[in-house]
Amino acid sequence: MTAEHIETLIGRVVLKDRAAFVELYDLTSAKLFGVCLRVLKDRAEAEEAVQEAFVRIWKNAASYKPGGFSPISWMVAIARNHSIDRLRKQRGGHVEIDEAVQIPDSGPGPEAQLIASDTGRRVTTCLDGLPEDRASAVRGAYLEGYSYAELAERHAVPLNTMKTWLRRSLLALRDCLGGGKMEEV
């Protein structure tokens, strides 16, 4: 489990790639469970908290800035903060946290979160700018893992047409994300 691999998975989660999310969960859930357990000191509470933390990770993946802070530190901060929030609710708002639980929050700051969320919105906007069949093909190829042949069959087009769709769609997405105007695909 390398930081680069975790960053790649988070990037795919931004695009709502469920397979990447499952892999991210498999690789990191034990560590996040340990964090939740240290804070909550109750196995059942920690299990529930880690599940809720992963829901937050799914919803807020676009707020992670690749190349900045460690991706696992970002995830630990989410799990830790969520666990502390659960404790506060249980105890009426006041929580005494021992030093073992005080893990420094090395997550991205507000500015980095704003930039990352903007990038996620831009990717979604650019995908939405493609014709529906092209956007569906891109999602199928790069998020769902379909082969060119499977996509060609799914969209009832020749294989070479599907390859052209994907190549042109990726070029249009690159132009759109680069600040240019999306070309017709």
C-alpha positions in Angstrom: 0.0 0.0 0.0 1.8 3.1 -1.2 0.7 6.7 -0.9 0.6 7.0 -4.7 -1.7 4.0 -5.0 -4.0 5.4 -2.2 -4.0 8.8 -4.0 -4.9 7.1 -7.3 -7.8 5.3 -5.6 -9.1 8.5 -4.0 -8.9 10.1 -7.4 -11.0 7.3 -8.9 -13.5 7.7 -5.9 -13.9 11.3 -6.9 -15.4 9.9 -10.2 -17.6 7.6 -8.1 -15.7 4.5 -9.0 -17.1 1.8 -6.7 -14.4 -0.7 -7.4 -11.8 1.8 -6.3 -13.8 2.6 -3.2 -13.9 -1.1 -2.3 -10.2 -1.4 -2.8 -9.6 1.7 -0.8 -11.7 0.3 2.0 -9.9 -3.0 2.0 -6.5 -1.4 2.1 -7.2 1.2 4.9 -10.2 0.1 7.0 -8.1 -1.7 9.6 -6.0 1.4 10.2 -9.1 3.6 10.4 -10.8 1.1 12.7 -7.9 1.3 15.1 -8.1 5.1 15.2 -11.9 5.0 15.9 -11.4 2.3 18.5 -8.7 4.4 20.3 -11.1 7.3 20.5 -14.3 5.5 21.2 -13.0 2.6 23.3 -15.9 0.5 22.2 -15.7 -2.1 19.4 -19.3 -1.7 18.2 -19.1 2.1 18.3 -15.8 2.0 16.4 -17.2 -0.3 13.7 -20.1 2.0 13.2 -17.9 5.1 13.2 -15.5 3.6 10.6 -18.4 2.9 8.3 -19.6 6.4 8.7 -16.1 7.8 8.1 -16.0 5.9 4.8 -19.3 7.4 3.8 -17.7 10.8 4.4 -14.6 9.8 2.4 -16.9 8.8 -0.5 -18.8 12.1 -0.3 -15.7 14.3 0.2 -13.1 12.6 -1.9 -12.8 15.7 -4.1 -11.6 17.7 -1.2 -8.3 15.6 -1.1 -5.5 17.3 -2.9 -3.1 14.8 -4.5 0.6 15.6 -3.9 -0.1 17.5 -0.8 -0.7 15.8 2.5 -0.4 12.1 2.9 -3.7 10.4 1.8 -3.8 8.1 4.8 -3.3 11.2 7.1 -6.3 12.8 5.4 -8.4 9.7 5.9 -7.2 9.3 9.6 -8.2 12.9 10.2 -11.7 12.2 8.9 -12.1 9.0 11.0 -10.6 10.7 14.1 -12.8 13.8 13.8 -15.9 11.8 13.2 -15.2 9.6 16.3 -14.7 12.7 18.4 -18.0 14.1 17.1 -19.7 10.8 18.1 -18.2 11.1 21.6 -19.4 14.7 22.0 -22.9 13.7 21.0 -22.9 10.8 23.6 -21.6 13.1 26.3 -23.7 16.1 25.7 -21.0 18.1 23.9 -18.0 17.8 26.2 -15.2 15.4 25.6 -11.9 14.9 27.4 -9.5 13.4 24.9 -6.4 11.7 26.2 -3.1 12.3 24.6 -3.0 9.0 22.8 -5.9 10.1 20.7 -4.6 13.5 19.8 -3.3 12.7 16.4 -2.1 15.8 14.6 -4.5 16.8 11.9 -2.3 16.9 8.8 -5.3 17.0 6.5 -5.5 19.7 3.8 -6.4 23.2 4.9 -9.4 25.2 3.8 -7.6 26.6 0.7 -6.5 23.1 -0.5 -9.9 21.7 0.1 -11.5 24.5 -1.9 -9.1 23.8 -4.8 -9.6 20.1 -4.7 -13.4 20.4 -4.6 -13.3 22.8 -7.6 -11.3 20.2 -9.5 -13.9 17.5 -8.8 -16.7 19.9 -10.0 -14.7 20.7 -13.1 -14.3 17.0 -14.0 -18.0 16.4 -13.6 -18.9 19.5 -15.6 -16.6 18.5 -18.4 -18.0 14.9 -18.5 -21.5 16.4 -18.5 -20.4 18.5 -21.5 -19.9 15.4 -23.6 -22.7 13.8 -25.6 -24.4 11.2 -23.3 -23.2 8.2 -25.2 -19.6 9.4 -25.2 -19.7 10.2 -21.5 -21.2 6.8 -20.8 -18.4 5.2 -22.8 -15.7 7.1 -20.9 -17.3 6.2 -17.5 -17.6 2.6 -18.7 -14.0 2.3 -19.8 -12.2 4.2 -17.1 -14.5 3.8 -14.1 -16.2 0.5 -14.6 -13.4 -1.4 -16.4 -15.2 -2.4 -19.6 -13.1 -3.3 -22.6 -13.4 -1.5 -25.9 -15.1 -4.6 -27.3 -17.6 -4.7 -24.5 -18.4 -1.0 -24.8 -18.8 -1.3 -28.6 -21.3 -4.1 -28.1 -23.1 -2.2 -25.3 -23.4 0.9 -27.5 -24.1 -1.0 -30.7 -21.2 0.6 -32.6 -18.2 -0.9 -34.4 -15.0 -1.4 -32.3 -13.1 1.2 -34.2 -15.9 3.7 -33.7 -15.7 3.1 -29.9 -11.9 3.6 -29.9 -12.4 6.9 -31.8 -15.2 8.0 -29.4 -12.9 7.3 -26.4 -9.8 9.0 -27.9 -11.8 12.1 -29.0 -13.7 12.3 -25.7 -10.4 12.1 -23.7 -8.9 14.9 -25.8 -12.1 17.0 -25.3 -11.9 16.4 -21.5 -8.2 17.3 -21.5 -9.0 20.6 -23.3 -11.9 21.3 -21.0 -9.9 20.7 -17.9 -7.1 22.8 -19.2 -9.4 25.8 -19.3 -10.1 25.6 -23.1 -13.4 25.3 -24.8 -14.7 21.7 -25.2 -14.4 20.7 -28.9 -17.2 18.7 -30.6 -16.6 15.0 -30.2 
